[in-house]
């Protein structure tokens, strides 16, 4: 049996994986148009409204409001919906911190609801038990680009009169039952940060089909102005969260690449899934026919140490990286982050009108298990050639055989 790379053997792969971002003459041309126009900010610019229209159309939404980043998009959406001190918002614990920290930022209270073991998205069957008379909204996250169970989430929200803000930061082009995510609920938020499938280094957007919500988001993102008001006329508490013309120019170029890249990621993910399902101890999750397009910002799988002679997930990550396969462990449960522990301890300036939640006592057992055994592959790996997926399969199978042997 060949020695593992971790033990001094030759790695399965030494060839580089695709670099990111992917760009070319189209992005250069669009950026140069902005540069030479002298119109570098969104006020009076052409690129930001052009991208807003194009992105809304691509995601099958009526309105898009472009902003500085995905975190700001969540905060703006919450403010636009009037959510604030004393209110509660239901969020999953398996996500980037902005999903929950944005709730704190508007002085509301995040309430964590556990995830499904297969999809890694919020479990709609557990939401109802977390609703109180203070609950105002649910933020389902389409984690890794896999749409959450929007049937279940929207049904609960409808019964209780709650807003639904889709956190689609990782889900550009994803579809639920043939409909693009982002405007299935009250509104949805996206990120264009450097790692994202649609990338401008930074940036974000809010999508909605509701005219009034769109106007409120526009007002909050533009220092509280209204579309018909004067420049020095501010109606609500807002800030300067405007995207630049340079970012919008890059995004227009990147948007033209998104469909082909999504198709490539999907085809490679399917080949990878078929191979990994044959390896003991590796679980790639089940198929859901309602997910008609997975964006594959991440390709997560779960690792069963028992099939690898009890070797820990961290040992497995070291071994897989050594074989030339870039991978990571992913999130920790958000309620264990220091910021939430400090809130439980009464440290910091928090709204005192809300229900006190002891985040130190929160227990989401599925999230805890996933955080302990999940392995992430990244979207750039899925942009490689189809045959390159076999290197990933071979590396994982080699580790399994070596440790079981």
C-alpha positions as CSV (number, residue, x, y, z in Angstrom):
1,X,0.0,0.0,0.0
2,X,1.3,3.4,-1.0
3,X,2.3,5.7,1.9
4,X,0.1,8.8,2.5
5,X,1.6,12.2,1.6
6,X,1.3,13.0,5.3
7,X,3.7,10.1,6.0
8,X,6.2,11.1,3.4
9,X,4.6,9.5,0.3
10,X,3.9,11.2,-3.0
11,X,0.7,13.3,-3.0
12,X,-2.2,12.3,-5.2
13,X,-2.2,15.8,-6.8
14,X,0.5,18.3,-7.4
15,X,-1.1,20.2,-10.2
16,X,-2.7,23.6,-9.3
17,X,-6.4,24.1,-8.9
18,X,-8.2,26.9,-10.8
19,X,-7.3,30.3,-9.6
20,X,-9.9,32.8,-8.5
21,X,-11.2,35.3,-9.5
22,X,-11.7,34.5,-13.2
23,X,-11.6,37.7,-15.3
24,X,-10.6,39.1,-18.7
25,X,-11.1,41.7,-21.3
26,X,-14.8,42.3,-20.5
27,X,-14.0,43.3,-17.0
28,X,-11.2,45.5,-18.2
29,X,-13.4,47.3,-20.7
30,X,-16.2,47.9,-18.2
31,X,-13.8,49.2,-15.5
32,X,-12.1,51.5,-18.0
33,X,-15.5,52.9,-19.0
34,X,-16.1,53.9,-15.4
35,X,-12.5,55.2,-15.0
36,X,-12.7,57.5,-18.1
37,X,-16.3,58.6,-17.3
38,X,-15.1,60.3,-14.1
39,X,-18.4,59.1,-12.6
40,X,-17.1,56.8,-10.0
41,X,-19.9,56.8,-7.5
42,X,-23.5,55.4,-7.8
43,X,-25.2,58.8,-7.5
44,X,-25.9,59.7,-11.1
45,X,-23.9,56.7,-12.3
46,X,-24.9,54.1,-14.9
47,X,-23.3,50.9,-13.9
48,X,-25.0,50.4,-10.5
49,X,-28.5,50.7,-11.9
50,X,-27.5,48.6,-14.9
51,X,-26.3,45.8,-12.6
52,X,-29.3,46.1,-10.3
53,X,-31.6,45.6,-13.2
54,X,-29.5,42.7,-14.6
55,X,-29.1,40.9,-11.3
56,X,-32.8,41.3,-10.4
57,X,-33.6,39.8,-13.8
58,X,-31.1,37.0,-13.4
59,X,-32.6,36.1,-10.0
60,X,-36.2,36.5,-11.2
61,X,-36.9,39.4,-8.7
62,X,-38.6,42.7,-9.3
63,X,-36.2,44.9,-7.4
64,X,-32.5,44.9,-6.5
65,X,-30.7,47.5,-4.2
66,X,-26.9,47.2,-4.4
67,X,-25.0,47.9,-1.2
68,X,-21.5,47.8,0.3
69,X,-21.5,44.1,1.4
70,X,-23.6,41.2,2.4
71,X,-23.5,42.0,6.1
72,X,-24.9,45.5,5.4
73,X,-27.5,44.0,3.2
74,X,-28.9,42.0,6.1
75,X,-28.8,45.0,8.5
76,X,-30.5,47.2,5.9
77,X,-33.2,44.6,5.3
78,X,-33.9,44.3,9.0
79,X,-34.1,48.1,9.4
80,X,-36.3,48.4,6.4
81,X,-38.7,46.0,7.9
82,X,-38.8,48.0,11.2
83,X,-37.1,45.3,13.3
84,X,-35.3,46.6,16.3
85,X,-35.0,46.7,20.1
86,X,-37.1,44.0,21.8
87,X,-37.8,42.1,18.6
88,X,-36.7,38.6,18.0
89,X,-35.4,37.0,14.7
90,X,-35.0,33.3,14.2
91,X,-31.7,32.2,12.7
92,X,-29.7,29.0,12.2
93,X,-26.5,28.5,14.1
94,X,-24.6,27.0,11.1
95,X,-23.7,30.0,9.1
96,X,-21.4,33.0,8.8
97,X,-21.7,35.3,11.8
98,X,-23.4,38.1,9.9
99,X,-26.6,36.2,9.8
100,X,-26.9,36.6,13.5
101,X,-24.7,39.6,14.2
102,X,-26.9,41.8,11.9
103,X,-29.8,41.1,14.2
104,X,-27.7,42.3,17.2
105,X,-26.6,45.3,15.1
106,X,-30.3,46.5,14.9
107,X,-30.7,45.9,18.7
108,X,-32.9,42.8,18.1
109,X,-32.4,39.3,19.6
110,X,-31.2,36.3,17.5
111,X,-33.0,33.1,18.4
112,X,-31.1,30.0,17.2
113,X,-33.0,27.0,15.7
114,X,-31.2,23.8,14.8
115,X,-30.4,22.6,11.3
116,X,-31.2,19.5,9.3
117,X,-28.4,16.9,9.3
118,X,-28.7,16.4,5.5
119,X,-29.1,19.8,4.0
120,X,-27.3,21.7,6.9
121,X,-30.0,24.3,6.6
122,X,-32.5,25.5,9.2
123,X,-35.0,22.8,10.2
124,X,-38.5,24.2,9.5
125,X,-40.0,21.6,11.9
126,X,-38.3,23.2,14.8
127,X,-39.1,26.9,14.0
128,X,-42.6,27.0,15.5
129,X,-41.4,26.0,19.0
130,X,-39.0,29.0,19.0
131,X,-41.7,31.6,18.1
132,X,-42.8,34.0,20.8
133,X,-44.9,37.1,20.8
134,X,-41.7,39.1,20.1
135,X,-40.8,37.2,16.9
136,X,-40.8,39.3,13.8
137,X,-38.8,37.5,11.2
138,X,-37.0,34.3,10.1
139,X,-33.7,34.3,8.3
140,X,-33.2,31.0,6.5
141,X,-29.7,30.6,5.0
142,X,-29.1,28.7,1.7
143,X,-25.9,27.3,3.1
144,X,-23.1,26.5,0.6
145,X,-25.6,27.4,-2.2
146,X,-28.1,24.6,-1.3
147,X,-31.6,26.2,-1.0
148,X,-33.2,25.8,2.4
149,X,-36.6,24.2,2.7
150,X,-38.6,27.3,1.6
151,X,-41.9,25.4,1.6
152,X,-41.5,24.7,5.3
153,X,-40.1,28.1,6.2
154,X,-42.8,30.1,4.3
155,X,-45.6,28.0,5.7
156,X,-44.5,28.7,9.3
157,X,-44.0,32.4,8.5
158,X,-47.4,32.6,6.9
159,X,-49.2,31.1,9.9
160,X,-47.5,33.5,12.3
161,X,-47.4,36.7,10.1
162,X,-43.6,36.8,10.1
163,X,-41.2,38.3,7.5
164,X,-38.8,36.0,5.7
165,X,-35.3,37.3,4.8
166,X,-33.4,34.8,2.7
167,X,-29.7,34.9,3.4
168,X,-28.5,33.9,-0.1
169,X,-25.0,35.2,0.3
170,X,-23.7,31.8,-1.0
171,X,-26.5,31.0,-3.4
172,X,-26.2,33.0,-6.6
173,X,-28.3,31.2,-9.3
174,X,-29.6,28.6,-6.9
175,X,-33.2,27.5,-7.5
176,X,-36.0,26.1,-5.3
177,X,-38.7,24.3,-7.3
178,X,-37.5,26.0,-10.5
179,X,-37.6,29.5,-9.0
180,X,-34.4,31.5,-8.2
181,X,-33.8,32.1,-4.5
182,X,-33.7,35.6,-3.1
183,X,-37.2,36.8,-3.6
184,X,-39.2,33.8,-2.5
185,X,-39.7,35.4,0.9
186,X,-40.2,39.1,1.9
187,X,-36.7,39.8,0.6
188,X,-33.3,38.2,0.2
189,X,-29.7,39.3,0.6
190,X,-26.5,38.5,-1.4
191,X,-22.8,38.9,-1.0
192,X,-20.2,39.7,-3.7
193,X,-17.2,39.3,-1.4
194,X,-14.0,37.9,-2.9
195,X,-14.8,34.2,-2.3
196,X,-18.3,34.3,-3.6
197,X,-19.4,32.7,-6.9
198,X,-20.3,36.2,-8.1
199,X,-17.4,38.4,-7.0
200,X,-16.4,42.1,-6.9
201,X,-14.0,41.8,-4.0
202,X,-16.8,43.3,-1.8
203,X,-20.4,44.3,-2.3
204,X,-23.9,43.1,-1.6
205,X,-27.5,43.3,-2.8
206,X,-31.0,43.1,-1.5
207,X,-33.7,41.6,-3.7
208,X,-37.5,41.8,-3.2
209,X,-40.8,41.7,-5.2
210,X,-42.4,44.2,-2.8
211,X,-42.3,47.8,-4.0
212,X,-42.6,49.2,-0.5
213,X,-39.8,47.1,0.9
214,X,-37.6,48.0,-2.1
215,X,-38.2,51.7,-1.4
216,X,-37.4,51.3,2.3
217,X,-34.2,49.4,1.6
218,X,-33.2,52.1,-0.9
219,X,-33.9,54.8,1.7
220,X,-31.8,53.1,4.5
221,X,-28.9,52.4,2.1
222,X,-28.9,56.1,0.9
223,X,-28.7,57.9,4.3
224,X,-32.4,57.9,4.8
225,X,-33.3,59.9,1.7
226,X,-36.4,59.1,-0.4
227,X,-36.4,58.6,-4.2
228,X,-38.5,61.7,-4.6
229,X,-37.1,63.8,-1.8
230,X,-34.4,66.5,-1.7
231,X,-30.7,65.7,-1.3
232,X,-30.6,67.1,2.3
233,X,-33.9,65.5,3.4
234,X,-33.6,62.4,5.5
235,X,-36.7,60.5,6.5
236,X,-35.3,57.4,8.4
237,X,-32.1,56.4,10.1
238,X,-29.8,55.2,7.4
239,X,-26.2,55.4,6.2
240,X,-24.1,55.5,3.2
241,X,-24.2,51.9,2.1
242,X,-24.0,52.6,-1.7
243,X,-22.0,50.4,-4.0
244,X,-19.4,52.0,-6.2
245,X,-19.5,52.2,-10.0
246,X,-16.3,50.2,-10.2
247,X,-17.8,47.3,-8.2
248,X,-20.9,47.3,-10.4
249,X,-18.7,47.3,-13.6
250,X,-16.8,44.2,-12.4
251,X,-20.1,42.5,-11.4
252,X,-21.6,43.1,-14.9
253,X,-18.6,41.2,-16.3
254,X,-18.8,38.5,-13.8
255,X,-22.5,38.0,-14.2
256,X,-21.9,37.0,-17.8
257,X,-19.7,34.2,-16.6
258,X,-22.0,32.9,-13.8
259,X,-24.2,30.5,-15.9
260,X,-21.4,28.6,-17.4
261,X,-19.5,28.4,-14.1
262,X,-22.6,27.2,-12.3
263,X,-23.1,24.5,-14.9
264,X,-19.5,23.4,-14.5
265,X,-19.7,23.3,-10.7
266,X,-22.9,21.3,-10.9
267,X,-21.5,18.7,-13.3
268,X,-18.3,18.3,-11.3
269,X,-20.3,18.1,-8.0
270,X,-22.4,15.3,-9.5
271,X,-19.3,13.3,-10.5
272,X,-17.7,13.9,-7.1
273,X,-20.9,12.8,-5.3
274,X,-21.1,9.5,-7.3
275,X,-17.5,8.7,-6.4
276,X,-17.6,9.7,-2.7
277,X,-20.8,7.7,-2.0
278,X,-18.7,4.5,-2.6
279,X,-16.2,5.4,0.2
280,X,-17.0,4.1,3.7
281,X,-17.4,6.8,6.3
282,X,-18.1,9.6,3.9
283,X,-21.6,11.0,3.7
284,X,-22.5,13.5,1.0
285,X,-26.2,14.0,2.0
286,X,-29.3,13.1,0.1
287,X,-30.9,14.6,-3.0
288,X,-34.0,16.8,-2.7
289,X,-36.0,17.1,-6.0
290,X,-37.2,20.5,-4.8
291,X,-33.7,21.8,-5.1
292,X,-33.7,22.3,-8.8
293,X,-30.3,24.0,-8.8
294,X,-27.6,24.0,-6.2
295,X,-25.1,26.9,-6.5
296,X,-22.2,24.8,-4.9
297,X,-20.4,27.7,-3.3
298,X,-19.3,24.9,-1.0
299,X,-19.2,21.2,-1.3
300,X,-19.6,19.9,2.2
301,X,-19.5,16.3,3.3
302,X,-19.5,14.6,6.7
303,X,-16.7,12.4,8.0
304,X,-17.3,9.4,10.2
305,X,-14.1,8.7,12.2
306,X,-15.2,5.1,12.9
307,X,-14.6,4.2,9.3
308,X,-11.1,5.7,9.5
309,X,-9.9,3.7,12.6
310,X,-11.0,6.5,14.9
311,X,-8.8,9.2,13.4
312,X,-10.1,12.6,14.1
313,X,-11.6,15.0,11.6
314,X,-8.7,17.3,12.1
315,X,-6.3,14.5,11.3
316,X,-8.3,13.8,8.1
317,X,-8.1,17.4,7.1
318,X,-4.3,17.4,7.5
319,X,-4.1,14.2,5.5
320,X,-6.3,15.4,2.7
321,X,-4.6,18.8,2.4
322,X,-1.3,16.9,2.2
323,X,-2.6,14.9,-0.8
324,X,-3.1,18.2,-2.7
325,X,-6.8,18.6,-2.0
326,X,-7.6,22.0,-0.4
327,X,-10.3,21.6,2.3
328,X,-11.4,23.1,5.6
329,X,-13.5,22.4,8.7
330,X,-16.1,25.2,8.3
331,X,-18.1,26.8,11.0
332,X,-18.4,26.5,14.8
333,X,-21.9,26.9,16.3
334,X,-22.6,30.6,16.3
335,X,-24.0,30.7,19.8
336,X,-20.5,29.7,21.0
337,X,-18.8,32.7,19.5
338,X,-17.5,35.1,22.1
339,X,-19.8,37.9,21.1
340,X,-22.9,35.8,22.1
341,X,-21.2,34.6,25.2
342,X,-20.5,38.2,26.2
343,X,-24.2,39.0,25.6
344,X,-25.2,36.2,27.9
345,X,-22.8,37.6,30.5
346,X,-24.3,41.0,30.2
347,X,-21.1,42.5,28.8
348,X,-21.4,45.2,26.2
349,X,-24.1,47.7,25.3
350,X,-27.1,45.6,24.4
351,X,-30.8,46.5,24.1
352,X,-32.4,45.8,27.5
353,X,-36.0,45.6,26.3
354,X,-35.7,42.2,24.8
355,X,-36.1,38.8,26.3
356,X,-32.9,37.6,27.9
357,X,-31.4,34.5,26.2
358,X,-28.6,32.6,27.9
359,X,-26.6,31.7,24.8
360,X,-24.2,29.7,26.9
361,X,-27.1,27.3,27.5
362,X,-28.2,27.0,23.9
363,X,-28.0,23.5,22.6
364,X,-28.5,22.6,18.9
365,X,-27.3,19.0,18.8
366,X,-27.4,18.6,15.0
367,X,-25.3,21.7,14.5
368,X,-22.9,20.6,17.2
369,X,-22.5,17.2,15.4
370,X,-22.0,18.8,11.9
371,X,-19.4,21.3,13.3
372,X,-17.5,18.3,14.7
373,X,-17.5,16.2,11.5
374,X,-18.1,18.4,8.4
375,X,-15.4,18.8,5.7
376,X,-15.6,21.6,3.2
377,X,-14.4,21.7,-0.4
378,X,-14.5,25.1,-2.0
379,X,-16.2,26.3,-5.2
380,X,-12.9,26.9,-7.0
381,X,-12.1,23.2,-6.9
382,X,-15.4,22.6,-8.8
383,X,-14.2,24.8,-11.6
384,X,-11.5,22.3,-12.6
385,X,-11.8,19.7,-15.3
386,X,-14.2,16.8,-14.8
387,X,-11.4,14.3,-14.5
388,X,-9.8,16.3,-11.7
389,X,-12.7,15.3,-9.5
390,X,-11.2,11.8,-9.6
391,X,-8.1,13.1,-7.7
392,X,-10.3,14.1,-4.8
393,X,-12.1,10.7,-4.8
394,X,-8.7,8.9,-5.1
395,X,-7.2,10.9,-2.2
396,X,-10.1,10.3,0.2
397,X,-10.2,6.6,-0.7
398,X,-6.4,6.3,-0.2
399,X,-6.7,7.8,3.3
400,X,-9.6,5.5,4.2
401,X,-7.7,2.4,3.0
402,X,-4.5,3.4,4.7
403,X,-6.0,4.0,8.0
404,X,-8.3,1.0,7.9
405,X,-5.4,-1.2,6.6
